[in-house]
């Protein structure tokens, strides 16, 4: 029986037992695929895992692969072909055990098709009701849309080609802005930074800003709305301590934050992004304006690697579906790739497949500034003008804008390492000259520094008056000799450092 639902606000109709019985019948008796071919299609299944299995069964039959009553073949082939669908051995076993009579596959297929038709009707009715409130829309267009549904030309009849005039007429309004300049409702964003930089703390300020309508980072205006944080890294006790700490630092009273921000802690009971569909189905449209997933890498289904472009694109398609179903913006918190980030484009900072940055509507990154304790926030956005990079300084427990810092001065680990090596090289020269003057040739032998590096470091030391360079004659030839400065007579220059 189709689950009870409030048609305009609840999850769409679907028939779980019928989908299970249909797929179980087809696994046990593949010949029934021919019987259901004109009745039901994979796309009529509500669950993505069910659609993936159904499609795999059709493909195996077309390829001449025998799989009757073979759970292993069905499982491995579905996982190989549709890795993001989240098909598990337990699911296949459950389907094969849910079949009353395999011979009745066509009957189960008709039930699945009926539920799919009901979903199409609900979708169009919701869409029509929403558009009916727009006085600029011609009622005749709405009635024609309903007539199309009655005639069987509903939402799933395939992508519709529209003229530019129709496109502008039907989509005159852009999606509502959630974070001005960065993100709209219904869009997907990544927030990327190196591990342990403070992404989660930044996330809390984002969630609280949207929940209360405050400007995020005192820079980006937000539209107030309910927020859900899905956290799979921290224990509930930690979240219960951290979020109020940030709220207090932002001077947000408890009366404003307590009932507009919800938290789901998955620590110890992990749920991947595919299994999260159960939660999404239970949400009312527009219940949340923003959903934050922290952290993305822990939401990947088993056997799906973050470097798999096709799999990651499929997962982002799923997140797009979630955003469409909920009407909320979805923000995924992820870690940066290893190595120097200063010379990479914004879209190349995230770890894993490039499809992750291309699929997102907003790609927000934090990169280390050359000033200690500071980062630069930059973004690539799809539906806004280019973003001006912003320098942020860490003042526990908040990131705060620092407008006097140049955001273009990103820290370069290679420069830092070079600076450390130069300090060591200069000290090596000073140590070698402690026993007396040395010509350049003898100083190179004593320090084992290359000619170019010795000259550069010696010039630095000479300019800071830590050594003295003199031209002398050795065996009739000119040579440069280095020595330490003469000690300053303290009686003549009281308070002057010994070596100037």
DRENDRENTI-214193 format. One record per residue (C-alpha): x, y, z. Coordinates in steps of 0.25 Angstrom, whole numbers, padded with zeros to 4 digits, always signed. Layout:
N
XYZ/...
END
This chain:
500
+0000+0000+0000/+0005+0014-0003/+0009+0021+0009/+0000+0032+0015/+0005+0046+0012/+0000+0060+0012/+0001+0062-0003/+0005+0077-0003/+0016+0077+0008/+0020+0063+0011/+0029+0053+0004/+0024+0048-0010/+0015+0035-0011/+0023+0023-0013/+0021+0008-0011/+0032+0001-0004/+0027-0013-0003/+0023-0013-0018/+0037-0008-0022/+0044-0019-0014/+0034-0030-0019/+0037-0026-0033/+0052-0026-0032/+0052-0039-0025/+0044-0045-0035/+0053-0040-0046/+0065-0046-0039/+0059-0059-0037/+0052-0060-0050/+0060-0051-0061/+0050-0055-0072/+0040-0047-0065/+0047-0034-0070/+0040-0036-0083/+0027-0037-0077/+0029-0023-0069/+0036-0016-0081/+0023-0009-0085/+0018-0006-0072/+0029+0000-0063/+0043+0006-0065/+0055+0007-0055/+0052+0022-0054/+0038+0018-0048/+0045+0013-0036/+0046+0023-0024/+0058+0018-0018/+0071+0021-0025/+0077+0008-0021/+0064+0001-0027/+0066+0009-0040/+0081+0005-0041/+0077-0010-0038/+0066-0010-0049/+0075-0003-0059/+0086-0013-0056/+0076-0025-0058/+0072-0019-0072/+0087-0017-0076/+0091-0031-0072/+0079-0038-0079/+0083-0029-0092/+0097-0034-0090/+0093-0049-0089/+0099-0050-0075/+0092-0061-0067/+0088-0056-0053/+0076-0064-0049/+0075-0065-0034/+0090-0061-0033/+0091-0050-0023/+0106-0048-0024/+0105-0045-0039/+0094-0035-0037/+0101-0028-0025/+0115-0027-0031/+0110-0023-0045/+0101-0012-0039/+0112-0007-0030/+0122-0007-0042/+0112+0001-0051/+0105+0010-0041/+0115+0011-0029/+0108+0024-0023/+0094+0017-0022/+0098+0010-0009/+0094-0004-0012/+0098-0014-0001/+0097-0029+0001/+0087-0027+0011/+0078-0020+0001/+0079-0031-0009/+0076-0041+0001/+0064-0033+0006/+0058-0032-0008/+0060-0047-0011/+0052-0050+0002/+0041-0040-0001/+0035-0047-0013/+0021-0054-0010/+0020-0060-0024/+0031-0057-0035/+0021-0060-0046/+0013-0048-0042/+0024-0038-0046/+0015-0031-0056/+0005-0028-0045/+0016-0023-0036/+0021-0014-0047/+0007-0008-0049/+0007-0004-0035/+0021+0002-0036/+0016+0010-0049/+0003+0015-0042/+0012+0020-0030/+0021+0027-0040/+0009+0033-0047/+0004+0038-0034/+0017+0045-0031/+0017+0052-0045/+0003+0057-0042/+0007+0062-0028/+0020+0069-0034/+0011+0076-0044/+0001+0080-0034/+0011+0086-0025/+0018+0093-0036/+0004+0098-0041/+0000+0103-0027/+0013+0110-0026/+0012+0117-0039/-0003+0120-0037/+0001+0130-0026/+0009+0138-0037/-0001+0148-0043/+0008+0149-0055/+0005+0135-0059/-0006+0132-0069/-0017+0123-0063/-0019+0117-0076/-0004+0112-0076/-0007+0105-0062/-0019+0098-0067/-0012+0093-0080/-0001+0088-0071/-0012+0080-0063/-0018+0075-0076/-0004+0070-0080/-0004+0062-0067/-0018+0056-0070/-0013+0052-0084/-0001+0045-0079/+0009+0056-0083/+0014+0058-0069/+0027+0063-0063/+0035+0050-0067/+0031+0051-0082/+0046+0055-0084/+0053+0069-0084/+0045+0080-0091/+0052+0089-0101/+0047+0103-0098/+0049+0116-0106/+0056+0127-0100/+0043+0135-0098/+0037+0123-0091/+0049+0121-0083/+0049+0136-0078/+0034+0135-0076/+0035+0122-0068/+0047+0126-0060/+0047+0141-0058/+0050+0140-0044/+0064+0135-0039/+0065+0126-0027/+0064+0133-0014/+0077+0139-0009/+0082+0132+0004/+0096+0138+0006/+0097+0150-0003/+0109+0149-0013/+0111+0134-0009/+0099+0125-0009/+0084+0123-0013/+0074+0114-0007/+0074+0101-0015/+0089+0102-0019/+0100+0094-0014/+0113+0100-0008/+0126+0094-0004/+0135+0100+0008/+0149+0095+0006/+0161+0097+0015/+0173+0089+0020/+0170+0079+0032/+0170+0086+0046/+0169+0100+0040/+0156+0103+0047/+0145+0100+0036/+0135+0095+0046/+0136+0107+0055/+0134+0115+0042/+0122+0106+0039/+0116+0109+0053/+0117+0124+0050/+0110+0122+0036/+0099+0114+0042/+0096+0124+0053/+0097+0136+0043/+0086+0130+0034/+0078+0125+0046/+0077+0139+0051/+0079+0147+0039/+0092+0154+0043/+0103+0157+0033/+0113+0145+0032/+0127+0150+0035/+0121+0164+0036/+0122+0164+0021/+0111+0155+0014/+0097+0159+0017/+0088+0146+0020/+0073+0144+0018/+0068+0138+0032/+0063+0123+0031/+0064+0110+0039/+0077+0103+0038/+0081+0088+0040/+0095+0084+0043/+0098+0069+0040/+0111+0066+0047/+0118+0052+0046/+0131+0055+0053/+0128+0061+0067/+0120+0055+0079/+0107+0062+0082/+0114+0067+0095/+0124+0074+0087/+0114+0080+0078/+0106+0085+0090/+0118+0092+0096/+0124+0098+0083/+0112+0104+0076/+0107+0112+0088/+0121+0117+0090/+0121+0123+0076/+0107+0128+0078/+0112+0135+0091/+0124+0141+0084/+0114+0146+0073/+0106+0152+0084/+0093+0144+0079/+0084+0143+0091/+0078+0129+0094/+0064+0133+0090/+0069+0135+0075/+0077+0123+0073/+0071+0111+0081/+0059+0109+0072/+0064+0112+0058/+0076+0103+0058/+0075+0088+0058/+0087+0078+0059/+0088+0063+0055/+0100+0056+0061/+0104+0044+0053/+0116+0041+0061/+0116+0026+0064/+0104+0023+0055/+0110+0028+0041/+0100+0029+0030/+0105+0032+0016/+0100+0042+0006/+0091+0031-0001/+0085+0026+0012/+0082+0040+0016/+0071+0040+0006/+0062+0034+0017/+0064+0047+0025/+0062+0056+0013/+0049+0049+0010/+0044+0052+0024/+0046+0067+0022/+0035+0076+0018/+0038+0085+0006/+0044+0098+0011/+0046+0093+0025/+0060+0097+0024/+0067+0109+0017/+0081+0103+0019/+0086+0089+0021/+0101+0087+0025/+0108+0074+0024/+0121+0073+0032/+0129+0066+0027/+0127+0062+0013/+0138+0051+0012/+0131+0043+0023/+0118+0043+0015/+0124+0035+0003/+0117+0022+0001/+0126+0009+0003/+0136+0006-0008/+0134+0020-0014/+0147+0028-0014/+0148+0043-0015/+0157+0043-0027/+0146+0035-0035/+0141+0046-0045/+0129+0039-0049/+0125+0034-0035/+0127+0048-0029/+0118+0054-0041/+0107+0044-0038/+0108+0048-0023/+0107+0062-0026/+0095+0060-0035/+0089+0053-0022/+0091+0065-0014/+0085+0074-0025/+0073+0065-0024/+0073+0067-0009/+0074+0082-0010/+0062+0082-0020/+0054+0073-0011/+0056+0082+0001/+0057+0095-0005/+0069+0098+0004/+0084+0101+0000/+0093+0090+0003/+0107+0093+0008/+0118+0082+0008/+0130+0083+0017/+0142+0077+0011/+0157+0077+0013/+0168+0083+0004/+0178+0074-0004/+0192+0073+0001/+0203+0082-0003/+0205+0097-0006/+0191+0103-0008/+0196+0117-0011/+0198+0115-0026/+0186+0107-0029/+0173+0113-0034/+0161+0113-0025/+0154+0101-0032/+0167+0093-0030/+0168+0094-0015/+0159+0083-0011/+0164+0069-0009/+0159+0058-0019/+0152+0058-0033/+0151+0071-0040/+0136+0069-0043/+0134+0073-0028/+0137+0087-0031/+0131+0087-0044/+0118+0082-0039/+0116+0092-0028/+0109+0105-0030/+0119+0112-0020/+0133+0107-0017/+0138+0114-0004/+0152+0112+0000/+0161+0116+0012/+0176+0117+0009/+0187+0121+0019/+0191+0136+0019/+0206+0139+0021/+0202+0146+0034/+0202+0136+0045/+0188+0132+0050/+0181+0138+0037/+0175+0132+0025/+0169+0137+0012/+0155+0133+0008/+0152+0133-0007/+0141+0127-0015/+0137+0123-0029/+0122+0125-0031/+0112+0122-0042/+0100+0132-0040/+0107+0144-0034/+0118+0154-0039/+0132+0150-0035/+0136+0150-0021/+0146+0159-0015/+0156+0151-0006/+0155+0154+0009/+0166+0152+0020/+0161+0146+0033/+0168+0145+0046/+0166+0134+0056/+0161+0140+0070/+0156+0128+0077/+0145+0123+0075/+0142+0132+0063/+0148+0136+0049/+0148+0151+0048/+0151+0160+0036/+0164+0167+0035/+0163+0178+0025/+0177+0184+0027/+0183+0171+0022/+0186+0169+0007/+0178+0156+0003/+0187+0154-0009/+0199+0151+0001/+0197+0136+0002/+0206+0128+0010/+0216+0119+0002/+0222+0108+0009/+0233+0107+0000/+0237+0122+0003/+0236+0118+0018/+0245+0106+0016/+0255+0115+0008/+0255+0125+0020/+0258+0114+0030/+0270+0109+0021/+0275+0123+0020/+0275+0125+0035/+0283+0112+0036/+0293+0116+0025/+0296+0130+0031/+0299+0124+0044/+0308+0114+0038/+0316+0125+0032/+0317+0133+0045/+0321+0120+0052/+0332+0118+0042/+0337+0132+0043/+0338+0131+0059/+0352+0126+0058/+0357+0137+0049/+0356+0143+0035/+0354+0134+0023/+0355+0136+0008/+0343+0133+0000/+0349+0120-0005/+0353+0116+0009/+0339+0120+0014/+0332+0112+0003/+0341+0100+0007/+0338+0102+0022/+0323+0104+0020/+0321+0094+0008/+0311+0105+0002/+0310+0107-0013/+0317+0120-0019/+0304+0126-0022/+0297+0123-0008/+0310+0128-0001/+0310+0141-0008/+0295+0143-0006/+0296+0140+0009/+0309+0148+0011/+0303+0160+0005/+0291+0159+0015/+0300+0158+0027/+0309+0169+0022/+0297+0178+0020/+0292+0175+0034/+0307+0178+0039/+0309+0164+0044/+0321+0162+0036/+0331+0170+0028/+0336+0168+0014/+0350+0173+0010/+0358+0172-0003/+0372+0166-0001/+0383+0161-0010/+0386+0146-0009/+0398+0141-0017/+0398+0153-0026/+0383+0152-0028/+0371+0159-0023/+0362+0152-0013/+0350+0155-0004/+0352+0152+0010/+0341+0152+0021/+0342+0154+0036/+0334+0157+0048/+0333+0172+0052/+0343+0177+0062/+0336+0178+0076/+0331+0192+0079/+0338+0199+0091/+0327+0199+0102/+0333+0212+0108/+0332+0219+0095/+0318+0214+0091/+0310+0211+0104/+0299+0202+0102/+0303+0198+0087/+0301+0183+0084/+0315+0175+0084/+0314+0173+0069/+0306+0185+0064/
END
